[in-house]
Amino acid sequence: MKIDKNFRPRRIPGLWKKEGSKIFVSSFNGEFEFEGVASLIWELCDGRKTIEEIEKNIEENYPNVPKETIEKDLENFLLKMEKDDLLILNYDPLFPHKKIYFLEMLKNNNESKI
C-alpha cells in the first residue's frame, strides 16, 4: 500500500511519556515502547507535519540510511501504528474524529440491514 505523502499523521491523544531516548505509550491495545527512529517518528506525528516532512527529518537525522529504506520503513511503521489505533493517518483539524465517526457510520449501516 502506498501512502499519500501529503497525509498529516497525528498520534491519538493518550498517555505517553519520554524517558531519555525512549517513549512509552499506553493505549487500549497495550503498552508500547519506542526508541531511536521510532521515537523520532512518534514525536513528529503531531498532525501538522506531512509524511514527506517526516521523511526529510529522518533523512537529516540518519544520513547513512538509503531514502528507499526510510520510505518503506516509515510507511510500514505508520500503517502498524494506525492498525494499533495509536494514530490517525490523515489527520484533519476541522474534523479531528473522522476515523471514529466513520466507524460509527459503518456500525449503524450494518445494524439497519439486519
Protein Blocks (a to p, Z undefined) as FASTA:
>chain_A
ZZdfkbccdddddddddehjbccdddfkbccddehjllmmmmmmnolacfklmmmmmmmm
mmmbcfklmmmmmmmmmmmmmmnopacfbacfklmmlmmmmmmmmmmmmmmmZZ
